[in-house]
Amino acid sequence: SEIVLARQVIMYLCRNLVDISLESIGKKLGNKDHMTVLHGVNKITEELETNEDLKNKIDVIKKKINPA
């Protein structure tokens, strides 16, 4: 479960911070199908609407990736 969440967060960040396709993201994450990636991105997007802790953690990660 923790691994799934972490993978979905990576999918979400890749989709929102890097200009690459769902297929490319899936290949980088263990040959996942593009629909699996889309599901992961959508799952995190929905979770961010109600989960302040997850939102804060993702904001910290984004700041570490792009401190400017």
Secondary structure as UniProt FT lines:
FT   HELIX           2..17
FT   HELIX           22..28
FT   TURN            29..30
FT   HELIX           34..48
FT   TURN            49..50
FT   HELIX           52..65
//
